[in-house]
Amino acid sequence: MTLQELKTRLETEKHFIGPLEVACGTKSELPYIFGIYEEDNRWYIYDTDEQGRIVILDNGSEEDMTEAFYRRVLEIEKRILKKQTLKKRIRKKR
């Protein structure tokens, strides 16, 4: 998948990834960013911590990194939704 295809897919599907903001195609030093960008013909998946420090999670070709980025979005969403479901169950038991 290309970066444009990734952007279109994310905009269409509207995934919930909690407090994280998605940055496709740009490198940002804002806090709580999950992003993908290209530099020197290499693609990088990264996130930022609460101070905006960039942590590179993976790098490779555009196709490999856009696919990996999309998978990570799905994993993050799944984890957040699972947490919310558990919280609701705990509240119901009280």
Residue pairs with C-beta under 8 A, 6 or more apart in sequence:
1 9
1 63
1 66
1 67
1 70
2 62
2 63
2 66
3 24
3 25
3 36
3 38
3 62
3 66
5 66
6 24
6 36
6 66
6 69
6 70
7 24
7 25
9 70
10 22
10 24
10 70
10 73
15 73
15 74
15 77
16 77
16 80
16 81
17 34
17 73
17 76
17 77
17 80
18 76
18 80
19 32
20 32
20 33
20 34
20 47
20 76
21 30
21 32
21 33
21 34
22 33
22 34
22 35
22 73
23 33
23 34
23 35
23 36
23 37
24 35
24 36
25 36
25 37
25 38
26 35
26 37
27 35
27 37
27 39
27 44
27 46
27 54
28 35
28 48
28 52
29 48
29 52
29 53
29 54
30 48
30 52
31 48
31 49
31 50
31 51
31 52
32 47
32 48
32 50
33 46
33 47
33 48
33 52
34 46
34 47
34 72
34 73
34 76
35 45
35 46
35 47
35 48
36 43
36 44
36 45
36 46
36 65
36 66
36 69
37 43
37 44
37 46
38 44
38 62
42 59
42 60
43 59
43 60
43 61
43 62
43 64
43 65
43 66
44 56
44 58
44 59
44 65
45 56
45 57
45 58
45 59
45 65
45 68
45 69
45 72
46 54
46 55
46 56
46 57
47 54
47 55
47 57
48 54
48 55
49 55
57 72
58 65
58 68
59 65
60 68
